[in-house]
Amino acid sequence: MTTQSDSPTRIERTVSIDAPQADIHAVLSTSQAIPEYWPGMTLSETDEAPMMTYTPALPEKLPEISLAVEPQVSADSAPTAVSMRFEGDLEGTIQWLLEETDESTHVSAAATIPRVSVADPPVDWEAYELIAEFHEKLPDTLSAVLENLKTLCEQPSPPASMATNVTIPEVYCPFSAEINPHLEDATAHTQEWAQEMGLINEPSSKIAILSYLVGRMYPQFQPEALRLCNDWNCWGFLLDDATDPLGPDQMQHAQQPLLAILDGEASGPHQKPLDRALADIHYRAAARMPPTWSERFAEHHRELFAGFRWEARNRETTTIPDYHAYIQNRQYTSGAKITFDLMAMDSSPLPTEVYQQKAVRSLREAAINVNAWINDVYSLQKELADSEINNLVVVIREEQGCSLQEAVTRTCELIEAETRRFEALSDRVTAVSDTEDDLQAYIMGMERITGGGLAWSKETERY
């Protein structure tokens, strides 16, 4: 049996949103985003189309209403409209129109529900009442949808749905990307080591993915050196995962025993897995390196941990950092200084007087920027899903008032400019160096890490 309404129900509502038109359009054109701001709606995937289910305010009113939604995005180059057609227990359309002004984007939504259908054979009256309830609540629901859409698009961390259709331009990278032939050995070692340290309970796919990164960054390393670097890299990622949810004070408390280990002030046995693992890494690394290297290694961890606390304060206060502050602190939070320190595991450390030269510091700064910004671009989707605001793409979008796509493109342009700066500095530094062999090996190591890191970012599904 089908019950027709006397006439189609048409409701119109509008709102002004302080966000680029393209970003609002991206959120609307992704069906996965709709349940984020549609009260009572949940989403499930089917082979044919996304299926939404409306859950009524009164849970005893069953069954639920099922709506298959098919967003149709405007074909214009300018993102101006999204049309949604609903089919199922309740049929209708919602037409979203977007108009950008000097200060905001004007969004209007017009919902048309032409008829109410009740399944044949007839369902009980509670099902019919549920559909009638949806009709009755439509005006308020549409207003709530627009207000929630406004909140979603204006929040400091853009929603992950906004990045769904973002395209990453080709990233300029003139450096080769090889892979270490001892990768399988290093992966097996770190899986076993991480279990022995208590970091994981069983072999982990995350360890395998991170090991592949190390195999890309250090393609020339011999087995023992590669194992050590792999242990540290996996430890670093696991530390990041463990401390990211913490506030700055909690984070500092968790970091204190780690710094004590690096400063040689802590003695075992260490009860916490992360502490125990770092103590093992530090002992093995220090046995291979001179004291000046160990001091540098410890100092770079102090900088890393301070950077993590800075990021935690930003998350705690929901503060998107300004561009210059972010660039400065990203030098520490990327961990690239330590990644570069570990290049000495397979050769020898760069002499201190060379390491501290202004030109070499500038060269290292450029390499760190490139690696950090590449990470920001390729980790964007994952970080937005975690409501992360410490990302160069997010910083540029906020500071320049551009769309997320434009911010990604501009970040890639910055990566190219910084890579070319690295190339120019490299030529200049080696031309006047008295320790050309040592410095050339150092530069080549940074190039391998950069090329390998980019290849890994493109090839893996971590991000």
C-alpha positions in Angstrom: 0.0 0.0 0.0 1.3 3.5 -0.8 0.0 6.6 1.0 0.4 9.9 -0.9 0.7 13.2 0.9 -1.7 15.9 -0.3 1.1 18.0 -1.8 4.9 17.9 -1.8 6.6 19.2 1.4 9.2 21.9 0.5 11.3 23.5 3.2 14.1 26.1 2.6 16.7 27.3 5.1 19.9 29.4 4.7 23.1 30.0 6.7 26.3 32.0 6.3 29.5 30.0 6.9 32.9 31.4 7.4 34.7 28.9 5.2 35.8 28.7 1.5 33.0 27.6 -0.9 35.2 24.7 -2.2 35.6 23.3 1.3 31.9 23.4 2.1 31.2 21.8 -1.2 33.7 19.0 -0.5 31.9 18.2 2.8 28.5 18.1 1.2 29.5 16.0 -1.8 30.9 13.3 0.4 28.0 11.0 1.6 30.2 9.8 4.5 30.0 13.3 6.0 26.3 13.6 6.1 25.7 11.6 9.3 28.2 14.0 11.0 25.6 16.7 11.0 22.2 15.0 10.3 20.5 14.4 13.7 19.5 10.8 14.1 21.1 9.6 10.9 23.6 6.7 10.6 25.4 5.5 7.5 26.2 2.0 6.2 27.8 1.0 2.9 26.2 -1.2 0.3 27.4 -2.5 -3.0 25.2 -0.1 -4.9 25.0 3.1 -2.9 25.5 4.5 0.6 22.4 3.6 2.8 21.3 6.0 5.5 19.1 5.0 8.4 17.0 7.5 10.3 16.6 6.6 14.0 13.6 8.3 15.6 13.7 10.2 18.8 11.6 7.6 20.5 13.5 4.3 20.2 10.4 2.1 20.6 9.1 3.4 17.3 10.3 0.7 14.8 11.2 -0.1 12.1 13.8 2.5 11.1 13.5 4.5 7.9 16.1 3.6 5.2 17.2 6.1 2.7 19.7 5.5 -0.1 21.5 8.7 -0.9 23.1 9.6 -4.2 24.9 13.0 -4.0 25.3 14.6 -7.4 27.9 17.3 -7.5 27.6 20.3 -9.8 29.6 19.8 -13.0 30.7 23.5 -13.1 34.4 24.3 -12.5 33.2 26.4 -9.6 31.8 24.3 -6.7 28.3 25.8 -6.5 25.8 23.1 -5.9 25.1 19.6 -4.6 21.9 17.7 -5.2 20.9 14.8 -3.0 18.3 12.3 -4.0 16.8 10.0 -1.3 15.1 6.7 -2.2 13.6 4.1 0.0 10.9 4.3 2.7 11.0 8.0 2.2 11.7 9.7 -1.1 12.8 13.3 -1.9 15.6 15.6 -2.7 17.7 18.3 -1.0 19.3 21.0 -3.2 22.3 22.8 -1.7 23.4 26.0 -3.3 26.6 27.8 -2.4 27.4 31.5 -3.1 30.7 32.9 -2.0 30.8 36.5 -0.8 33.7 38.7 0.3 33.4 37.6 4.0 31.7 34.2 4.0 29.8 31.6 1.9 26.0 31.8 1.7 24.6 28.3 1.9 20.9 27.5 1.1 19.2 24.2 1.4 15.8 23.3 -0.2 14.3 20.0 0.8 11.4 18.5 -1.2 9.7 15.4 0.1 7.0 14.7 -2.6 5.4 11.6 -1.1 5.3 9.2 1.8 5.4 5.5 0.9 4.4 2.7 3.2 5.5 -0.8 2.2 3.1 -3.3 0.6 1.9 -5.4 2.4 0.9 -2.6 4.9 3.1 -2.1 7.9 1.7 -1.2 11.3 0.7 2.3 12.2 3.9 2.9 14.2 5.9 2.7 11.0 3.6 5.2 9.3 3.9 7.5 12.4 7.6 7.3 12.1 7.5 8.6 8.5 5.1 11.2 9.5 7.4 12.2 12.4 10.2 12.7 9.8 8.0 15.0 7.8 6.9 17.0 10.8 10.5 17.4 12.1 11.9 18.3 8.7 12.0 22.1 9.1 13.8 21.9 12.4 16.0 19.1 11.2 17.1 21.1 8.1 17.9 24.1 10.3 20.0 21.9 12.6 21.7 20.4 9.6 22.8 23.8 8.4 24.0 24.9 11.9 25.9 21.7 12.3 27.4 22.1 8.9 28.5 25.6 9.9 30.1 24.3 13.0 31.8 21.5 11.1 33.3 23.8 8.4 34.3 26.5 10.9 36.0 24.3 13.5 39.8 24.8 13.8 40.6 21.3 12.5 38.8 20.8 9.2 36.7 17.6 9.1 38.3 14.6 7.4 35.5 14.5 4.8 36.9 17.9 3.5 40.1 16.2 2.4 38.4 13.2 0.7 38.7 14.6 -2.8 41.9 16.6 -2.3 44.5 15.9 -5.0 48.2 16.0 -4.1 50.2 17.6 -6.9 53.4 15.9 -8.1 56.0 16.7 -5.4 59.3 17.8 -6.8 62.1 15.4 -5.6 65.3 14.9 -7.6 66.6 12.2 -5.2 66.6 8.5 -5.8 64.5 6.1 -3.8 66.2 2.7 -3.3 65.4 -0.1 -0.8 67.7 -1.9 1.5 68.3 -5.6 0.6 68.4 -6.4 4.4 64.9 -5.1 5.0 63.4 -8.5 5.7 66.0 -9.3 8.3 65.5 -5.9 10.0 61.7 -6.3 10.0 61.9 -9.7 11.6 64.4 -8.5 14.2 62.3 -5.5 15.2 59.1 -7.5 15.5 60.9 -9.8 17.9 62.6 -6.9 19.7 59.4 -4.9 20.2 57.7 -8.0 21.7 60.7 -8.6 24.0 60.5 -4.9 25.1 56.8 -5.2 25.8 55.8 -2.6 23.1 53.6 -5.1 21.3 52.1 -8.5 22.2 52.4 -10.1 18.8 53.8 -9.4 15.3 52.3 -6.1 14.1 51.4 -4.8 10.7 52.4 -1.4 11.9 55.9 -2.5 12.6 56.1 -4.0 9.1 55.0 -0.7 7.5 57.4 1.4 9.6 60.2 -1.1 8.8 59.6 -0.5 5.1 60.1 3.2 5.7 63.5 2.6 7.3 64.5 0.3 4.4 63.7 3.2 2.1 65.6 5.8 4.2 68.8 3.8 4.7 69.2 1.7 1.6 72.9 1.3 2.0 73.0 0.2 5.7 74.5 -3.1 6.8 72.2 -5.4 8.8 73.2 -4.5 12.4 73.0 -0.7 11.7 69.6 -1.1 9.9 68.2 -3.1 12.9 69.2 -0.4 15.3 67.7 2.4 13.2 64.6 0.4 12.7 64.2 -0.2 16.4 64.4 3.5 17.1 62.1 4.5 14.3 59.4 2.1 15.4 59.9 3.2 19.0 59.5 6.8 18.0 56.2 6.2 16.2 54.8 4.1 19.1 55.9 6.9 21.5 54.0 9.4 19.4 50.9 7.3 19.4 51.1 6.8 23.1 51.6 10.5 24.1 49.5 12.3 21.5 46.3 12.0 23.6 48.1 13.5 26.7 48.0 17.1 27.8 51.3 19.0 28.1 51.8 18.3 31.8 51.0 14.6 31.5 53.3 14.5 28.5 56.2 16.1 30.3 55.8 13.6 33.2 56.0 10.7 30.7 59.1 12.2 29.0 61.1 12.7 32.2 62.4 9.1 32.6 63.2 9.0 28.8 65.4 12.1 29.2 67.0 10.6 32.3 68.0 7.6 30.2 69.5 9.7 27.4 71.4 11.8 30.0 72.9 8.7 31.6 71.1 9.4 34.9 68.8 6.4 35.0 69.6 2.8 35.8 67.5 -0.2 35.1 65.5 -2.2 35.3 62.9 0.0 33.6 59.3 -0.9 34.2 57.6 0.8 31.3 58.0 -0.7 27.8 58.8 2.7 26.1 61.5 3.4 28.8 63.0 0.0 28.5 63.1 0.1 24.7 64.8 3.5 24.6 67.4 2.4 27.2 68.3 -0.6 25.0 68.5 1.6 21.9 70.7 4.2 23.7 73.0 1.5 25.1 73.6 0.0 21.7 74.0 3.3 19.9 76.3 4.9 22.4 78.6 1.8 22.2 79.2 2.6 18.5 79.5 6.4 18.8 81.8 9.0 20.4 80.5 11.1 23.4 79.8 14.1 21.2 77.4 12.1 19.1 75.5 10.9 22.3 75.2 14.5 23.5 73.8 15.6 20.2 71.4 12.6 20.2 70.1 13.5 23.7 69.8 17.2 22.8 67.7 16.4 19.7 65.4 14.3 21.9 65.0 17.2 24.3 64.0 19.4 21.4 61.6 16.7 20.1 59.9 16.3 23.4 59.6 20.1 23.9 58.0 20.3 20.4 55.5 17.5 21.3 54.5 19.5 24.4 54.1 22.7 22.3 51.8 20.7 20.0 49.9 19.3 23.0 49.2 22.9 24.2 47.9 23.8 20.8 45.5 20.8 20.9 44.5 21.6 24.5 43.6 25.2 23.6 42.4 24.4 20.1 44.9 26.9 18.8 46.1 26.8 15.2 49.7 28.1 15.4 50.8 30.9 13.2 52.9 30.1 10.2 56.3 31.2 11.5 55.9 29.6 14.9 54.8 26.4 13.2 57.8 26.3 10.8 60.2 26.8 13.7 58.7 24.1 15.9 58.3 21.6 13.0 62.1 21.5 12.9 61.9 19.7 16.2 58.6 17.8 16.1 59.4 16.0 12.8 62.2 14.0 14.5 64.3 14.5 11.3 67.3 15.7 13.3 67.5 12.3 15.0 66.8 10.5 11.7 69.9 12.4 10.4 71.9 11.6 13.5 71.3 7.9 12.9 73.1 8.1 9.5 76.3 7.8 11.5 75.4 4.2 12.4 76.8 3.0 9.1 79.7 5.4 8.8 81.0 8.0 11.2 79.5 11.2 12.6 80.2 14.5 10.9 82.9 16.3 12.8 81.5 18.8 15.2 83.2 21.8 13.6 81.7 20.9 10.3 78.3 20.0 11.8 78.0 23.4 13.4 79.0 25.5 10.4 76.3 28.0 9.4 76.0 26.8 5.9 75.7 23.2 7.0 73.0 24.2 9.5 71.1 25.9 6.7 71.4 22.8 4.6 70.1 20.6 7.4 67.3 23.1 8.1 66.1 22.9 4.4 66.2 19.1 4.5 64.2 18.9 7.7 61.6 21.3 6.2 61.2 19.2 3.1 60.8 16.0 5.0 58.4 17.5 7.6 56.2 19.2 5.0 56.0 16.1 2.8 54.8 14.3 5.9 52.2 17.0 6.6 50.8 16.7 3.1 50.6 12.9 3.0 49.3 12.5 6.6 46.6 15.1 6.2 43.6 12.8 5.9 44.7 10.7 8.9 45.4 13.8 11.0 42.1 15.5 10.2 40.3 12.3 11.3 42.1 12.7 14.6 41.2 16.5 14.8 44.9 17.4 14.6 45.6 21.1 14.0 49.4 20.9 14.0 49.8 20.5 10.2 51.2 23.0 7.7 48.3 22.5 5.4 45.9 23.5 8.2 48.1 26.4 9.2 48.2 27.8 5.6 44.4 27.3 5.1 43.8 29.3 8.3 46.3 32.0 7.7 45.6 32.6 4.0 41.8 32.0 4.1 42.1 29.5 1.2 40.5 26.2 0.6 42.0 22.9 1.8 42.9 22.0 -1.8 44.6 25.4 -2.3 46.5 24.9 0.9 47.8 21.5 -0.2 48.9 22.9 -3.5 50.7 25.8 -1.8 52.4 23.4 0.6 53.7 21.4 -2.3 55.0 24.6 -3.9 56.9 25.4 -0.7 58.3 21.8 -0.7 59.7 22.4 -4.2 61.2 25.8 -3.3 62.8 24.4 -0.2 64.2 21.4 -2.2 65.7 23.7 -4.7 67.2 25.7 -1.8 68.7 22.5 -0.5 70.2 21.7 -3.9 71.8 25.2 -4.2 73.2 25.1 -0.7 74.6 21.6 -1.3 76.5 22.8 -4.3 77.8 25.8 -2.5 78.8 24.0 0.7 80.7 21.2 -1.0 82.6 23.6 -3.3 84.3 25.3 -0.3 84.6 22.4 2.1 87.9 21.0 3.3 86.2 17.8 4.4 84.4 17.0 1.1 84.2 13.3 1.6 82.6 13.4 5.0 80.2 16.2 4.1 79.3 14.7 0.7 78.3 11.5 2.5 76.2 13.5 5.0 74.4 15.3 2.2 73.9 12.1 0.3 72.4 10.5 3.4 69.9 13.4 3.7 69.0 13.0 0.1 68.4 9.3 0.5 66.1 9.9 3.5 64.2 12.5 1.6 63.7 10.4 -1.5 63.0 7.3 0.4 60.5 9.0 2.8 58.6 10.4 -0.1 58.5 7.1 -1.9 57.2 5.4 1.3 54.5 8.1 1.7 53.2 7.4 -1.8 53.4 3.6 -1.5 52.0 2.8 1.9 48.5 3.0 3.3 49.5 4.4 6.7 48.3 7.8 5.6 
